[in-house]
């Protein structure tokens, strides 16, 4: 074949490629702040897990996609989501978890407002739980010097979590929150500096995306016992350095109101 008669090849416009990659990177940085569950790396990991282990229901899709490895993860989700509430204040929103029929533990900054609304979970078979009907608030008590508060309710709730008594036995855990109040999400986390839990009020964790609605949410082990409640995330914009901070179960037990609410 005459080389002079060959059709010219299609050249790749690397300028446009770099522009598209740059825009995707910028948007991913935006997602880290606004919707960390759905950053591009997290979407790819979920897609790979579901390709390897296809899901049959919406709930299975969520649990498999998040890589939850506990035995009977669907039952764990139902148990923890069933005890977790949405807490709304004027201009704010967070989570809380029942530790007794009429007693909710949460983060203090979640209840920082005059008008407090509690939304109970609405559980659905084979689907993600959603915020449901309102529950009347009785009283709010705060722990001075800690991001910890307790809310009593006017009526009893049938589902609550027990506090984990042996924190040193916990290494991996799950966290329940509700991204922007839409549904209840179960995510993995890994405890750091476990030895500090016996001498401090806190639990430090990694490998978890804290999002708007997580604060005050339940941190549980695979047995569904409460390890702590979420307080905050440090170094949020640095994926390598960021870590979560929660109030551990020993501290919750120490400051919880008397047993008439439990």
N, C-alpha and C positions, 0 to 999 in steps of 0.2 A: 504494500500500500504506500502510495506516495505520501510522505510525511507532511507535505505542504497542503494536502487535501483533507487532513484530519480536522474535525470540528474542535474549536477551542473549548477547553474544559471550563467548568463553572468555578470561579474563584470564590472562596469564602470571605465574606466581608467581616473581618475580625473586629472592626470598630463597633459594628452593631452587636456582635456577640458579647463584647466586653460591656457595652451599655446595658444590655438585657441582664447579664449576670450581676452587674452593679446595682440595677434597680431591684432585682430579686433579693440581693443582700440587704439593701436598705429596708425593703418591706419586711424582711425577716426580723430585722432589728426592731421594727415597729411592732411586730407580733410578739416579740419577747416581752414587751411592756404591756400590751393590751390583750393578748390572747395566747399566752405561752403554751397552752395545750396544742395549738395548731400551727406552730412553727414548722418550716419545711422539714427539718430533721425528724421531728416527732411524727409528721404525716408519713414520711418514708418508712420509719420504724413500724408504725401501725399497719401500713400496707403490706410490709414483708411478713409480719406476724400472721396477718389474716390470710395471706396467700399460702403460707405454710400450714395453717390450721384454720380452715374456713369456719365461720360462725353461722349458727342456725337461727339466732334471734338477735334483736337489737341489743339486749343486755349482754349476750355472749360476745357480740361484736365489740362492745365497749371494754369488757374485761380482758378478752384475748388481745385486743389492740393495745391495751395498757400493759400487757405482760404480767398480769396478776397470777401468781403461782400457788396461792394458798389452796388447800383442799376445800372443795365446794365453794368456790369464789362467789357464785350467784347467791348462795345462802348468806355468806358474809356481807355481801352488798346489801341484801334486804334487811339484815339485822342492823347494820350501822346506819344506813340511810333512814330506816324506820325510827331511829332515835335522834336524828339530826334535824334541826329546824333552821329556817331562814329568819334572821333578825333584821328588821328594817327600822331605821331612824330617819329623821328629817335630813335628807341629803346623803345618807349612808346605808350600807348593807353589809352583813356578815353572816356568820353561822353560829350555832350553839348546839350543845348535845345534852340530852337528858341523862342524868346520873341517878335519878329517882323519879317516882311517878309525877312529882310536882316541882322538881329541881333541875334547872338547866345551868351548865357551866359554859362560859364563853370568855373571850378576851375583853378587857375593860374598854378598849377603844371602840369596840363594836357597839356598846350600849351608851356611848357618849352622845346623848341627846335626850330631849324631854319626851318626845312622842315615840314610844316603843311599840313595834308591831311584831308579833310572833306568828310565823306561818308554819303549820305542821306539814310533814311530808305526805305526799299522795303516792302510794305504792301501786305499781301495776305489774302484772305477771309478764315476765320476759321482756320488760321494757325498763327504761331508766325512770327512777322516781322524780317527781316534780313537786314544787311548792304547792300546797293546797290551802285548806281553810285556816282561818285565824284562831288563835288561842289567847284567852284573856290573861293579861299580866297581873301578877300580884304585887311583887316588890322586887327591887334591884339592890344588891349589896356589892360594894367594890372592896378589893383588897389593896390597902395603901402600899404604894411602892412597887406593885406588880401589875402587869397587864392581865389581870384576872378579875372576873366578876361572876356573880351568881344571880340568876333570875328565878323567882318562884312564880308558878302559874296558878290560876284560879281553879283549874280543874286538873284531874289526873290524866296522864298519858300512859297507854299500855306498854310502851317500849322504852327501855333505857339500857345503858351500858354499865357494866361493872368496871371498877378501877383495877388496873393491873397492879398486883402486889409485888411482883418480882421484876423490876425494870432491868436488872442486869442480864436477864435471860432473853431480852428482846434485842434483835439486831436489825431485822427488816420490818417495816410496818407499812400501813396504808393510810391515806388521808382522804377524808370526804369533804368536799365543798360543793359549791353550786356556781359555775361560771355565769356571772351576770344574772343570777337568779332564775336561769332557764331550766336546769335539770341538776341532779345530784351526780357528781363525778367521783369515781374511786381511782386513786393514783398510788403508785409505789413511792417509797422513800427509804433512805438508809440512814441509820443513826450514826452520828459521829461522836467521838469523845464520850463513849458510854459511861466511863467511870465518873464523869462529872455529875451524872444524875443523882448519885448518892450523897453529894455534898453541895448541890445547888438546886435552885428552883426550876431549872430549865432542862430542855432536851434540844440538842442540835441535830439537824438532819440535812441530807443532801439528796440529789437526784430526784427532785420533785419540782413541779412548776406551780408556784404559788400564784394564784390569780385573784381578781376582784371577786370576793364572796367566800374565800377560804378562811379568813381570819375568824378565830373562835371555833373552827371546825374540828371534828374528831380525828385523832391520831390513834390508830388501833393496831394490834397485832393480828395474826391469822386466827386467833381464837375469838376475836371480836371484843377483847377487853380494851379499855381506854388507857392508852399510854400517856396521852397529854392532849392539849388543845393548841391550835396554831396561834402564834402571836404575830410574827413578822418575818420578812425576808431581808437579809443584809446583802450588800453588794449586788443589787438586783440586776444591774446592767452588765455585769461581768460574769459570763457563764462558767468560768473556771473558778472564781472565788465565791460566788453567791452560795449562801446556805440559809436554811430556815431555822427559826427559833420558836420553840413552843414552851408552854408551862407544863411540867411533868405531873404524873398522877400522884406522886407522893405529896407534892405541894397542894394539889387540888384536895386531897384527903385532909390535909392539915387545916385548910381554911374553909372547908365546906360547912354550911350552916347545919344546925342540929338535925337529928334524925326524923323529926316530925314531917319534914318535907320529902323524906326518902323512903 
